[in-house]
Amino acid sequence: MDTVKITVKSSEKASRWELLVRIIWSTLCGIVLIVIGIFAAIAEIIQWLYVLIMGKRHMKLNKFVTNWLIAFAALGFYKNLCTDERPPLMPEL
């Protein structure tokens, strides 16, 4: 079984301009993730039904929901000033 690994890199130096960019970027990424999150919720419900009926996971649905959760967590780390690594506007799904 694979485990979840999270690596967060940040430095003590911070910029005021970067904070303003961070607020705007987080808002834009958040809107995109909300829209994709609706589809991820639908995919999760379909996944539950698929597991209930077939007894196994549909790997494409599993990968889609997992990648959305990773993108959501990355945005949270960036938004909450835990890392300086800016997440992409469109997550890799």
N, C-alpha and C positions, 0 to 999 in steps of 0.2 A: 504494500500500500504506500503510495506517495504521500508525503506530508506537505503541508502548506509552509512556504518559506517567504518571508518578507524581509527585504533589505532596504533600509532607508538611509540615505546619505544627505547630510546637510552641513552647512558651515555657520560659524558664529556671525560672520559678516552679513549684513542685510541692507537692502537698498529701499528707500522710500518709493522710488519710481517703480521698482519691481513689485512692491505691495499694491500699488494702483493697477498695474498690469495684471497682477494675480487676481484681484477682485473682478475685473472685467473678464479675464480668461476663465475663471471658475464659473462665472455666471453663464457664459456661452457654452462651456462644456457641460454644465449642469442641465441646461435646456436640452441639449442633444441626448444626454444620458436619460433624461426623463422620457423622451419620446421612444428611445430604444428600449427603455425599461418596461414600457407597456407591452412591447413585443416579447420581451424576456419573460414577463409574468405569464403571458399567454403560452409561451413555449414551455414554461415550467408546469403549467396545468396539463398541457398535452403530454409532457413527459411523465407526470404522475399517472395519467390514464394509460399511457403506453406500458409503463412498468406493471401496473395493475393487471392489464390484459395479457401482455406478452411475457412478463416475468424477466425482462432484461431492459437495459437502458438503450435509448436511441442516441448514439454517440454525437451526431450533429447537433441535436437539441441540447445535449449535455455541454458540448463545447461552447455553444452560443451563450447559454446562461452563465457558465463559468467565466468566459471572457468578459461578459458584461459586469459580473461581480468584481473582477480584477480591475477593470476600468473605473468602476465606482469607488473602489478602495483607493486607487491611485489618485483620483480627484480629491478624495477626502484628505489624504496625506498632504497634497499640494495646497489645498484650501486652508488647512489648519496649521500651515507654516512648519510642517514637519520635514519637508524636503524642498529643494530648489529645482528639482527635475520637473519640468512642465509636461503634463500629460497631453497626448495628441487630441485635437478637436474631435476627430472621428476615431473611436477606439477600433482596434483590430479585432473584428468579430469573425 
